[in-house]
Amino acid sequence: MKYLLPLLLIALPAGLSLVQPALAQRPNRPGGTIAGTVVDAESGATIPTATVAVWRTADSTLATGAVTDDRGAFAVQGIRPGNYYLVFSFVGYANKVVDDVQITPRAREVDLGSITLVSDTQVLDEIQIAAEREPVQIQIDRTVYNTADDPMAAGGTATNVLETIPSVNVDIDGNVSLRGSGNVAILVNGRSAPVGPEFLAAYLRQLPASSIDRVEVMPNPSAKFDPEGMGGIINIVLKEDTDTGLGGTLSLSGDQRGGYSGTGMLSYGNGPLTLAASYGYRHEDDIASGESFRINRYADPLTYLDQNEDEDETGSSHLINLSADYAVARKTTLTSSVQFGIQDEVENELNTFLQLDASQLPTLNYERLTREDDSRWDADFGVGLQLDFGTPSAGGAACAPGSR
């Protein structure tokens, strides 16, 4: 024992020096990651929103999962070390199983590359199926309402059709809002309406409901529509070979302050040609007044300033909008538009100043008369060629009508 105790005292510090670095080098490793891309086996197009399920091989229990993004890519993170198998699924495709996927402390990241899904379709011989379109179709970026056979909109106008669509509101003046936002873009066959915003309500009231095939509502439009500051998009798709004919509206309005306005719109559609013209005039007469009374407490003795302001502002504006579309082919349309506007404003402002002493007796009285004349005009010209590439193959993002 007298020799064993000194040996233990010598060996104990050395053993601790070996154990402590080993404990310090043991990292707290995060979970593993399994990544890849899901594509269509036939076309090679990526498949967004496909489901990725990760199952444990030992007990066939679901460990975790994910959904592919807009590019068909996925990355399942936080997976503990072990053996797994993955199941890939999407509507219209056969499920794909990938076995023996291992996550180890040395190999915590696994890249499966491209996972191909095969379309699960069957061809039936000598069977004819007749069915009606679903009234509502939910797609990735829009909700489609098929209104061609809607009895509630029969015999009405485009305004009546929009009133039947959920989340779309039409006020008494015909102004359209989406989910409470009035900053909504109205498209016809994938392009801007042939009239300006001030004539849009009148145009929708003269567009017959019988010429509308469906209405597409996009509350969150993608970047290709330049949606900054936009509350959504409503695309009215007309039936093929539909002639809207000749139509127009005329409206007059006025207010108690002497302002008045008049607008007129005329549109014509026959075969491949669509023409639209609109004119608007507005006169405004605004009268305003104000009064202020100020005390200068930094002066000794105190001083006062009594100020009165009278303002008279008149203005008028003219706006002309012309547009013409010609369908060169079934999916090719030549578009052109011209817009010209003139605005004139005159503002007369009279300010009366009255300075008072500490006893509020007048010491100085003067007036300032200002006049501002503002005249300006603006014009916009546009010519474009619209190509409709149709709907891409399964798995690709839907191409909006009117994509350029």
HELIX and SHEET records of a PDB file:
HELIX    1   1 LEU A    4  ALA A   24  1                                  21    
HELIX    2   2 ALA A  158  GLU A  163  1                                   6    
HELIX    3   3 PRO A  197  PHE A  199  5                                   3    
HELIX    4   4 LEU A  200  GLN A  206  1                                   7    
HELIX    5   5 ALA A  209  SER A  211  5                                   3    
HELIX    6   6 ALA A  223  PHE A  225  5                                   3    
SHEET    1   A 3 ALA A  73  ILE A  79  0                                        
SHEET    2   A 3 GLY A  32  ASP A  40 -1                                        
SHEET    3   A 3 GLU A 109  LEU A 117  1                                        
SHEET    1   B 4 LEU A  62  VAL A  67  0                                        
SHEET    2   B 4 THR A  51  ARG A  56 -1                                        
SHEET    3   B 4 GLY A  82  SER A  89 -1                                        
SHEET    4   B 4 LYS A  96  ILE A 103 -1                                        
SHEET    1   C 6 VAL A 136  ILE A 138  0                                        
SHEET    2   C 6 THR A 143  ASN A 146 -1                                        
SHEET    3   C 6 ILE A 212  MET A 218 -1                                        
SHEET    4   C 6 ILE A 233  LEU A 238 -1                                        
SHEET    5   C 6 ALA A 185  VAL A 188  1                                        
SHEET    6   C 6 ARG A 191  SER A 192 -1                                        
SHEET    1   D 2 VAL A 168  VAL A 170  0                                        
SHEET    2   D 2 VAL A 176  LEU A 178 -1                                        
SHEET    1   E 6 GLY A 245  GLY A 254  0                                        
SHEET    2   E 6 TYR A 260  ASN A 270 -1                                        
SHEET    3   E 6 LEU A 273  ASN A 296 -1                                        
SHEET    4   E 6 THR A 303  ALA A 329 -1                                        
SHEET    5   E 6 THR A 332  LEU A 356 -1                                        
SHEET    6   E 6 PRO A 362  LEU A 387 -1                                        
END                                                                             
